[in-house]
Amino acid sequence: MSLPLAGLTVLEFSQYLAGPYAGLRLADLGARVIKIERPGKGDACRQLATKNLWADGDSVLFHTINRNKESFAANLKDPADVATVKKLIAQADVITHNFRPGIMQRLGLDYESVKAVNPELIYGEVSGYGDTGPWKDKPGQDLLAQSVSGLAWVTGNGDQPPTPFGIAVADMLCGTHLAQGLLAALVRKKRFGVGAKVNVSLLESILDFQFEGLTAYLNSDNELPERSQIANGHPYVGAPYGIYATANGHIAISMGDLKTLCDAIGLSGLEDFYGVDGQFFERDNIKATLQKHLKNRTSGEWLQMLEQGRYWCSEVLDYEALTQHEAYQLLGMEQTLQRNGASLTTTRCPIRYNGERIYSDKAAPKVGADNERIQQEFAL
């Protein structure tokens, strides 16, 4: 399969997650992504392990987000190495970095400096909170971004403390936005022959993620939303929206007409709350009654009733149940990578191209693994 970004060269100065996630997606779509890493230790994510999982000396997290890339080791504090890197930049299409504000300027690798070397270069910059303001030097870390953005505050039930997502959602969204911005800049370059600087931040990405809630807040006289005490799925959405316990597990019940729901599951006593206003303003009373009723039967029984009543619902699965389910297995989301005898299973690119799934079994590189080949190919 001929991938759409074949022939594109990306230099990745980024570490950890957001920037490398953008690079991963570009690599999956055919770009050649070369990580520029410090000799020896390389990307700090190599030593950032989730659940203490390692493969061939690097964290499984690093392998997951840096597969399908190359590595060029260079000491950016050494003028000779910086000069070599600039020769590489002169032949690249895109570079990305997520250094703290001011560092690339000190290295002589800021946008204005490298634009002199390559005027059509697309320059991607990731920060935590932008390059100005009181938070510009605050650590750009996912949990911190979730916390200051309001996201943790609207998640969880009303009697619970603020609850973060169980994944690095700010990093993943920011990386996705970076990839989008870079691709848009590449289209512009193709049309007009000009480069561009693309800026994204964890905070702006996680704020955009909440555009629905923030818009509601900004257009309701800045009235703060209240989380449901029971089954809080969305603080601005009325009952029955949420996740409920059953006799043997949990089910998710989406938005919809309360009468239709009650008819489907044989629940009476909520007739006074029928209608949009009742479902919102009596949200917790409805959810408490609903939760008590749903405890009486299994998830499978309720799902059958709800589906027969044409009410939107779903089972709630853990990873074990999910990966054993036929619906998951038919997607073919898994692929296996190997490096020096170490093997790990991870997910594939979620995008299909001309109907085909995109797989790549090229493992993440060792630090500097491609130096000799890159030096020869680019005449460094």
Secondary structure as UniProt FT lines:
FT   TURN            4..7
FT   STRAND          9..12
FT   HELIX           18..28
FT   TURN            29..30
FT   STRAND          32..37
FT   TURN            39..41
FT   HELIX           44..47
FT   TURN            51..52
FT   STRAND          54..55
FT   TURN            56..57
FT   STRAND          58..59
FT   HELIX           60..66
FT   TURN            67..68
FT   STRAND          70..73
FT   TURN            76..77
FT   HELIX           79..89
FT   TURN            90..91
FT   STRAND          94..97
FT   TURN            101..102
FT   HELIX           103..107
FT   HELIX           111..117
FT   TURN            119..120
FT   STRAND          122..127
FT   TURN            134..137
FT   HELIX           142..148
FT   TURN            149..151
FT   HELIX           152..154
FT   TURN            158..159
FT   HELIX           169..192
FT   STRAND          196..201
FT   HELIX           202..209
FT   HELIX           211..218
FT   TURN            219..222
FT   TURN            235..236
FT   TURN            239..240
FT   STRAND          242..245
FT   STRAND          250..253
FT   HELIX           258..265
FT   HELIX           271..273
FT   HELIX           276..281
FT   HELIX           283..294
FT   TURN            295..296
FT   HELIX           299..308
FT   TURN            309..310
FT   STRAND          313..315
FT   HELIX           319..324
FT   HELIX           326..331
FT   STRAND          334..339
FT   TURN            340..341
FT   STRAND          342..347
FT   STRAND          352..353
FT   TURN            354..355
FT   STRAND          356..357
FT   TURN            367..370
FT   HELIX           371..377
FT   TURN            378..379
//
